[in-house]
Amino acid sequence: MLSREISDETRQVARSAARWLALIESGEASERDHQALQRWRDVHASHEHAWQKIQALRSRFGGLPPELAMASLDRPDQGRRRMLKGMLGFAALAPAAWLVSRELPIDTWRADVATRVGERQRLTLADGSVLDINTDSALNLDAGARRLSLIRGEVALRVAGSSPFVIETSQGRATLSAGEICVHQQSDSCEFSVLAGSVQLQTSAYETQALQPGQRVTLRAGRIQSTRTFDTKALGWRDGVLMANDQPLGDFLRELDRYRPGLLRWSPALESLRVTGSFRLADTDQILDLLAASLPVDVHKRTRYWVTLVPREKIA
């Protein structure tokens, strides 16, 4: 279980600060970028706090004397120059990585199994059970004891055999002897969705409930917040597909953002547009291009990792 809980907002602010630092230190930031950074800092006190913290860390880590750096870079040895430039780049980005690591649970870095943003894994366990691990997830697995502890992210498990298999989260645990379940652990809530079989759910507040196929339960603060049906198409990620059926574009983009490294932003005016289709997660850039081809949306790609969607201007 998580030693502490970090809000989605806090995590996003930390990541944004790290991305801003990476852009500014890349040497490619324009005057507009610097102005945009200032606007971001002015939006909320938490943004300015994160920026000041990362700047202080940058000063602490940037210990290479400037005169030594310049003397080395001026030498004709190109290999030495490339190496030193790489070291300088690492020194600039190290505080960003440090800040993000401080804002993310340390358990994530010590996990038995972890996926990067955009990465998915499928594991077949010794007993024949199949475990799918979604993007940006981390877990500890004891296959012999038939126990899995989900630290963050999302997994889908198809259980083989007849002895109980336990999935633990910060909000509660699910026990099933046969069947199929999907569990999505977020910072302050957890969803348990049953595809097949019967699942016994126990919350961290010791509430219990038996779940049947087609049910999705959301836990928050260790208690059952809601029980509802769910659409199995939402689990298309197991096959590398993101599916939408007349879905608000804002919701679709928030889901897509889970699979893209870097910064994905969009105008609030796009939130209510509707999306329908099946999209291959192997190429999220292509998904954005398809959205631009089918909706009144323009995609502005400042870099591969910095993308903004805006309403398309009407031509008079």
Secondary structure, DSSP 8 states (H G I E B T S, - for coil): --SS---HHHHHHHHHHHHHHHHHHTT---HHHHHHHHHHHHH-HHHHHHHHHHHHHHHHH--S-HHHHHHHHHSS-HHHHHHHHHHHHHHHHHHHHHHHHHHS-HHHHT-SEE--TT--EEEE-TTS-EEEE-SS-EEEEETTTTEEEEEEEEEEEEE-SSS-EEEE-SSEEEEESSEEEEEEE-SSEEEEEEEEE-EEEEETT--EEEE-TTEEEEEETTEEEEEEE--GGGGGGGGTEEEEEEEEHHHHHHHHHTT-SSEEEE-GGGTT-EEEEEEETT-HHHHHHHHHHHSSEEEEEEETTEEEEEE-----
